[in-house]
Amino acid sequence: MKRRAFLQGSVASFGALAFPFSRAASASGRGLAMVVVDDIDMSSSLPHLIALLDALNARLIPVTCCISPYHENGSPIDLDTPLAQLILAYMLGNRGVEVAAFVPELSRQSEYFQGRSVQKAIKVFREILQPAKGARQYTPLVQSVACLDVTSPLSPTGVRSGGCHNVLAIPTVDGPVRSETWPDGTVRLFGGRRIDFGAYDSSMVEKGAEESQLIYYLSAQKLETLSVEELAKVAKRFTDDLVAQEIEGNYSVQPLSDLQFRDSYGFTRRVVLQLLDPAPLGSTGGRAMAEFATLLDDLNLPHTLGLAEAEGTREQKSGFWLSTEDVPSLNMVRFQSGIANQPSVVETVRPLGAGVGVVFDPVEEGQGGLDENGYLHLVKVDIRNANDIRHLGNMFSRTQDVVLTVHASAVQDPFDRQDLLAFLKTLSGDGVSRIVPLSKLAMGLVSKDPIDIRQRRTLAALPSLRQVPIVRSRADKDALLEDARTAWRYFERFTHPQTGLCPATVNFAPGGGNIHKAVTMWDVGSQINGLISAARIGLIDQKEFRQAITKLLPQIRGRVSQDRLLPQGWIVTDRHKWGNKNFDGSDAGRLMSALDCLRRYDDSFAVQLDKITSAWDLDKVILNGEMHSVTDGVLHSSYVSHSAHYSALAFRRWGLTVKSPYEFSAGQSVHDSQMGLLEAVAKIGPIGAEPLLLEAMELGMSPESKHLADMLFTAQFEEFQETGQLVCVSEGPLDVEPWFSYQGLQLDAQKRTWAIDTVGQETEYRQPEFWRSHHVISCKAAFLWGAYRPHNYSDRLVNYVRTRARTKNGFAASIFSQSQRATEYYTDINTNAVILQAVAHSLGAD
């Protein structure tokens, strides 16, 4: 049988048995049962599905089908697929079949990506199921979402923005049904019984004495263990048993979409009144709207004044900018559509604070949700005339949050005004609807996650961060040159004359002190970049530069271990090529970046560098695209690290294919990519200026690092504006225990938190008290910001460091924030090398 004839025959076979899609919910004292079919995908047997759905339909049993909107390769399904045509056929017949979008990882997703996943899934289903709307054109076609049941699921508060209210956590084992009701009205259901038709018994659908809710799960894949004829017989027994339970009063089998109407859930839907600006105000429409607004005020019904849509274009939409800070506020704006996956343009005459765009979609065109810009789409119903007022009760569903948009033409007639008021009074007293201000509805759907808040604040700050290119004065250049001379003193005084290597740190405290002679490949990379910068600035001539590099390069040839020649984990500065046999993937990335800078600065070393790097067996420590380190012969991934992105870019310069934890945005919008990036960064740990800004100095800024730099700078400046406290976080040595720290912004903290991590990740160093007493201003990071982000705050940081951290042996590594004490007798190779890099960048030295 051909596919189209097969589907048409299926629909025709039970046309006389159609019944309303949604049945009334029972009183809360009676049990509730739901039937759910899962494991449905493109490979599912359609004859088996039809046999089951026909049996359910014959006894008027509603059923929810959990279906993914995507093929296995991630592409959206479309109406040409047999499964989509089958589901559409049942829904066209109004046959008690509803769809729950299956989003497997929903419970692991953040609030933002829950909203995005639901919006995208419903958009796919809307394209497929649109013909099924028919007379129900204002009813949402998908009101539920299903996902895998996981350990420690995140709250499902992101789904309501997309018009969904119910979440099914599909169980892996049978268990009592347990429900959670969230403050935004979302209900999540856990547990349920798996019905195996291969071993079916009537006792499987009996209600236990303590059970008030039951969910019966049927796997579409397991249906295929029976023949279609056998399945039809068992399905009939199953449905007969369900009806028998209903007749006995044990429970009522209901659609999942009606769940909210049980008294125990206390569901409310929010309704907003938007009065469109009837310019000019003195016109007939203006006077009518003003009178209607007064009547609403008399009834204490909140309302919002909105902009009329621009005429003659669909590329521009009227809406609002919702400022989401301490006191939410609304500004009327217009939105222009951007090109694919690019941000849309907001037209406004005033600066916009941290917030989100609020856009209105006609009720017949969708269910709202978060779009690719992070803007919130709300469903609106336009009320233009008396006919709209008469039919208003049928123009949106019982569960939808909705914006009733009143046009002046609808309220010019006094009788029409009264009819509309009567409808609104009835609506506000129906026990479910609440007429609320637009800001309250929108804020209830906008994520409160700290990462979302940080993203909104970063985007709001961007216009103020864009400054015109500066022209440095002679005095400014002279000051930078003096900074470079100070930093260069470290290399002049401590570079070993035979090996050409410079020590990692130097403690020159009176009466003691020591030189730390072991250097990592990160340190050596810094030294190479420091030498390049010194030559660019003019602190050394080209002959001195080449002599220094010629001494240094033989020291990094590496060591063979386990049949792998790799750069060593560390080497000592006073012996030739002597060090351990470990390998650090992050440090090697820093070295590779420096070697790339070297060959671009002086191509006379190109052949030698190719010989050194091609001899290394780096391909043997790249597994599944991830660079690995080697410690005592054991490989472990270097991937979950803030240096992994910078290192990956450096390795790629040498022809190696290495993955970055920051890159996963193929096909995503700019905003979605940025949100995913911030979430990935938060999982790694606090983020500081390095190696973030080193990328700008050496490799050119990637989009990922550019956004992170914007975010970090904004947060630091924000802290200064609010508290007067300078913040300039990075990694670096301390002159007290734990001797080295990674300091940065913890993105997922509820409050703006400047956290500290250590090499050993010891718990005693992860306490807020320790953080406060050991927060430092990183001297090298101050100069990096001065080079990368010319700004008054950057200038303040550089000047602060200049006046406090200059020593006879270079710049001190850090300045403690609380005491303002610099590590005056403690400095290091990275601080001084990076300052040289930053100064060279600031001066634009060739």
RAKA-V644603 format. One record per helix or strand of 3 or more residues. SS is the DSSP state (H for helix, E for strand). FROM is the first residue (numbers start at 1). TO is the last residue. Records with the same first field share a line. If there is no record, write none. Layout:
BEGIN
SS: FROM-TO + FROM-TO
END
This chain:
BEGIN
H: 3-12 + 15-17 + 46-58 + 82-92 + 106-108 + 111-132 + 134-136 + 160-162 + 197-199 + 202-205 + 220-223 + 228-247 + 256-261 + 263-265 + 284-298 + 363-365 + 386-390 + 392-394 + 408-410 + 414-428 + 438-445 + 450-465 + 474-494 + 521-537 + 542-556 + 585-601 + 603-615 + 618-621 + 643-652 + 670-684 + 692-698 + 703-723 + 763-765 + 768-774 + 779-788 + 792-804 + 829-843
E: 31-40 + 63-67 + 97-102 + 142-148 + 166-170 + 175-181 + 187-194 + 213-219 + 251-253 + 269-276 + 304-306 + 316-323 + 329-336 + 345-347 + 355-362 + 376-383 + 402-406 + 433-435 + 505-507 + 514-516 + 518-520 + 559-561 + 564-566 + 570-572 + 626-631 + 634-637 + 731-733 + 740-745 + 754-757 + 776-778 + 814-816 + 826-828
END
